[in-house]
Amino acid sequence: MITREQIFRVAQTVAVPLLLAFVARQLFGDPREESIPRSFYQPLLADIDFVPRKLAPTYRTDAQDLIQYERVSVLQNVTRTPDTTAVILNWSRFPNVLLITSLLCASWLDDTIAQVFIWNNHPKKLSYEDMKNTGCPRSKLRIHNAPANLLFQARYLACAQADTPYCFIQDDDYLVRSEIIQSLRARMSDDGAARAVHLLPPHEHLSTTLREVHIKTPDDARISDIHTSFAWLGHGTMLRRSEAQQFLSLMRYLKVADDEMKMADNYFTLLSNRVPEVWFDQGFELGGGQPFTAGSEGDERNRKYILRAAQYLDALTHCGRASCNALDTYAEQARPSVPYVTLDRLHAPTDRARAVCRGSACVLETNIRLLPDGVSHTVANVSEILDLERLNAAAVGESGKHNYIQHPLSHAADSKADTVFRSFSHATVGDMLSLDVLTDIGDAREWTAIELVWLVDSATEDVLKACTFEWSSDSVTWNPASHGPICYDTSRDAVVDDEKVPLRECSAQMLLGSSALHLRATGRYFRARLNEDRQARWVVAEVWLRGL
């Protein structure tokens, strides 16, 4: 028979270790939980305004009626499982790599970035001890010390090895805001989304646009038509891991030389035979170190490899191989199975330009003309791509180039009142500006009222009053807004052609909601569409969504 004393001793044997373990966890923390080191770079990120913060809902100083309103930033408040690997190459700017890693490992990207992959091309080896002051936990950081400098090829190798279905790629002389990375990842989930999205500053965006090539050929002459352009990846690119894997397979299929493989960025977009999706960025240059692509030597090197990529694409679309015989015709051979490159005659042209927002996760989209009619995308051979850019640049002219670079679409979504987007020519019937908040506004909270807000000059105010305001959940079915725009004075000015331009704040009530009446405010896309021609050009300092 078991006595009370025996029962007490058994209980004591079990309870004492449990009690001691509990006290130890309270004093020293759970050893099974990885401690997150403190970032030494967070204060610097705050100083340069790279730490997420709430932006004011208005530029008016007398708007007491808007005290309870806030800017709509839905995506940042929706919980998601991280599924993206950030890839950074290290060579000559290690201090930049530390700052970039600190941003990527910060808590505000925990729902997006699952791992940061540092591919070290430098001969000096790196370890976690070199990176611990970034605040990145050991489990989130992956370091590969390459035996030799593989240049741009390394980022595709890193992405192909990632444990996640998506990769974010950037150079080490650029800093990309967290909400922009979130916007890129969110857009990739859309049905029919591009397989890669590239961020580009205005001058590079213009270059990509002027290089766009379309070649329509008879069915019996080629396997496929050609629809392509060239875009850099280093300013920030989100892509599927499968794209990196397929691209590397294509380069092996072509049996390219080692020097070509190292210059992989010059081949990536061209060989896809798809016009790349490029967004005006909100980038921040870090500089430092020794740039690889600089000066006349860098320009000539890029020209060499871009033209080599064009030669490969010409052959792939003709016979499906790296090179073709003079007598090769599509009719004489079976359709080859070629990785990565799109070989078909389907092409859906688009007149849309896009800019990613700063401060809130969103994308601004427009069909407003940014270039003159003289720009052409037709050539006889894809190897004429750089000549086409030169001819198109002449058609745009210095004034058109200046407007494209100094007043890009991104200036209407940069949270700065003193910079503006300006159209190339006067406002035209059918012009549209749309704000995509990348998920339904009702996913984060319930809203009583939603307004689409504009900061514009007086001429654009008149343009807005000739617009229809609409919202949509799917960008297919559009619903009219509750009211047209109401405009007020502000104390803010923008600078256009070295002149100060007073700005007015115009808002259109898009949606109303009421829990008492079971009316839920929903929607993802919000736009203004012009109903008649106007003589004025669009001049837009800012577009945003606010709600109550």
Salt bridges, closest charged atoms under 4 A:
GLU5 OE2 - ARG9 NH2 2.54
ASP30 OD2 - ARG32 NH2 3.01
ASP49 OD1 - ARG53 NE 2.81
ASP49 OD2 - ARG358 NH2 2.73
ASP62 OD1 - ARG60 NE 3.65
GLU70 OE1 - ARG445 NH1 3.30
ASP83 OD2 - ARG185 NH2 2.67
ASP110 OD1 - LYS140 NZ 3.11
ASP111 OD2 - ARG80 NH2 2.82
GLU129 OE1 - LYS132 NZ 2.95
ASP171 OD1 - ARG155 NH2 2.99
ASP172 OD1 - ARG93 NH1 2.64
ASP173 OD2 - ARG93 NH2 3.80
ASP190 OD2 - ARG187 NE 3.50
ASP190 OD2 - ARG524 NH2 2.79
GLU204 OE2 - HIS203 NE2 3.70
GLU212 OE2 - HIS214 NE2 2.62
ASP219 OD1 - ARG345 NE 3.28
ASP225 OD2 - LYS216 NZ 3.14
ASP225 OD1 - ARG345 NH1 2.59
GLU243 OE2 - ARG195 NH1 3.81
GLU243 OE1 - ARG274 NH2 2.75
GLU260 OE2 - ARG308 NE 3.26
ASP265 OD2 - ARG155 NH2 2.63
GLU277 OE2 - ARG354 NH1 3.95
ASP314 OD1 - ARG222 NH2 2.52
ASP328 OD2 - ARG321 NH2 2.56
ASP351 OD1 - ARG352 NE 3.45
GLU365 OE1 - ARG187 NH2 3.19
GLU365 OE2 - ARG352 NH1 2.79
GLU365 OE1 - ARG354 NE 2.88
ASP373 OD1 - ARG369 NH2 3.40
ASP387 OD1 - ARG390 NH2 3.98
GLU389 OE1 - ARG211 NE 2.66
ASP436 OD2 - ARG187 NH1 3.32
ASP436 OD1 - ARG524 NE 2.68
GLU451 OE1 - ARG546 NE 2.88
GLU461 OE2 - LYS465 NZ 3.06
GLU461 OE1 - ARG504 NE 2.85
GLU470 OE1 - ARG527 NE 2.71
GLU470 OE2 - ARG529 NH2 2.87
ASP489 OD1 - ARG504 NH1 2.78
ASP497 OD2 - ARG422 NH1 2.92
GLU505 OE2 - ARG546 NH1 2.86
GLU532 OE2 - ARG534 NH2 2.91
